[in-house]
Structures are given as structure tokens and as C-alpha cells.
Amino acid sequence: MTEITARMALPAELQRLTRSDWERVTDEGILDQIDQKIIKLYIVRRLPQMDAAAEIGVDRKTISRRLPHIYNIARRMTEGKTRQKPVE
């Protein structure tokens, strides 16, 4: 039997964020508890969506639907760190 695993693909501009950057995003109080748990389990701990969803008690699709909002908040809160340096 073949095991299928999906890799998490963060948007390119968010790949530079560290664990402490993501913790700061969750600690700001802007995101609700479910979004905070998605960050901790799916983004920081890199659990597959199915596993993170099971631990949170939501459907996997809920995580997929919430990620764009989470990414937008993270971009705004870490704006200087997510900007790409111009190529000369």
C-alpha cells in the first residue's frame, strides 16, 4: 500500500517567516482560536491538514478555507520581513 502525503506549500513571501514570527501572529489576538490552532499545528508543526483538522475538531476543508485569511494577516503583521528584495 502506498502512503500519500501532501506537503504544505506556503506562499513564497511567507516562507521566510520563523517559528517566532508565526507565534507573534497568533499572540496578537487578531485571529480566533481555530486559526491560531491551524498556525500551530499545520504551519509551525507541519502536520498534514487531515491530522491538524482531526486534532482541532474541524473538517480538512475548513483549514483550506481559512488559510488565505491567515496568510493575509501574517503578511500584514510581518510586512518588512515578507517583502522580496529587489533584484539589481
Backbone torsions as a table, in degrees:
resi	resn	phi	psi	omega
1	MET	NA	136.2	-179.4
2	THR	-95.8	133.4	177.3
3	GLU	-92.4	130.6	179.7
4	ILE	-104.5	125.8	176.8
5	THR	-127.5	139.3	177.8
6	ALA	-101.9	136.6	177.6
7	ARG	-91.4	142.2	177.4
8	MET	-75.3	132.5	178.5
9	ALA	-120.6	98.6	175.8
10	LEU	-71.6	149.9	172.2
11	PRO	-56.0	145.6	-174.0
12	ALA	-51.6	-42.0	-176.5
13	GLU	-71.5	-13.2	178.8
14	LEU	-99.8	-5.3	-178.1
15	GLN	-68.5	-18.9	179.5
16	ARG	-80.5	-12.3	-176.5
17	LEU	-70.3	139.1	179.1
18	THR	-92.1	173.3	176.7
19	ARG	-57.6	-42.2	-179.0
20	SER	-67.6	-31.4	174.5
21	ASP	-62.9	-46.0	-179.9
22	TRP	-65.9	-36.7	177.5
23	GLU	-64.8	-36.9	177.0
24	ARG	-64.2	-39.4	177.6
25	VAL	-60.9	-42.8	-178.9
26	THR	-72.8	-30.3	-176.3
27	ASP	-79.8	-13.6	-176.8
28	GLU	-67.0	-22.8	179.9
29	GLY	86.1	8.6	179.3
30	ILE	-81.7	-38.7	-176.2
31	LEU	-90.2	148.1	177.1
32	ASP	-76.3	176.7	-174.7
33	GLN	-63.0	-36.4	179.6
34	ILE	-65.2	-46.2	178.5
35	ASP	-61.9	-39.3	177.9
36	GLN	-62.4	-40.9	179.0
37	LYS	-68.6	-35.6	176.5
38	ILE	-61.1	-43.5	178.6
39	ILE	-61.7	-48.2	-176.6
40	LYS	-64.5	-43.1	-174.8
41	LEU	-86.9	-47.6	-172.8
42	TYR	-85.7	-42.1	-176.2
43	ILE	-88.2	-49.7	-176.5
44	VAL	-77.7	-51.7	-178.0
45	ARG	-83.8	-11.2	177.3
46	ARG	59.9	37.0	173.1
47	LEU	-72.1	147.5	173.3
48	PRO	-59.7	152.8	-178.8
49	GLN	-54.2	-41.6	-179.4
50	MET	-59.8	-44.3	-179.0
51	ASP	-69.3	-43.0	178.3
52	ALA	-62.4	-43.6	-180.0
53	ALA	-61.5	-43.4	179.8
54	ALA	-62.9	-41.2	-179.5
55	GLU	-68.5	-35.9	179.7
56	ILE	-78.2	-31.2	-177.9
57	GLY	93.3	31.5	177.8
58	VAL	-128.0	170.5	175.8
59	ASP	-77.5	151.5	178.3
60	ARG	-57.1	-35.5	-179.9
61	LYS	-63.5	-29.1	177.9
62	THR	-62.3	-41.3	178.2
63	ILE	-63.3	-47.6	179.6
64	SER	-58.0	-41.0	-179.5
65	ARG	-69.6	-30.5	-176.3
66	ARG	-86.2	-19.3	-176.1
67	LEU	-59.0	-43.5	179.5
68	PRO	-57.4	-40.3	177.9
69	HIS	-65.0	-44.6	178.8
70	ILE	-60.1	-45.6	179.9
71	TYR	-62.2	-40.3	179.3
72	ASN	-64.3	-42.7	177.3
73	ILE	-62.4	-45.2	-180.0
74	ALA	-61.3	-41.0	178.0
75	ARG	-59.8	-46.2	-178.1
76	ARG	-65.4	-39.7	-176.1
77	MET	-77.0	-21.8	-177.0
78	THR	-122.7	34.5	-171.2
79	GLU	-49.9	-48.4	-178.6
80	GLY	-64.2	-32.9	-177.4
81	LYS	-80.2	-25.3	-176.3
82	THR	-91.4	-10.2	178.9
83	ARG	-70.2	136.0	176.3
84	GLN	-78.2	140.1	174.7
85	LYS	-73.3	137.9	179.4
86	PRO	-65.4	142.7	178.3
87	VAL	-86.6	130.1	-178.8
88	GLU	-99.0	NA	NA
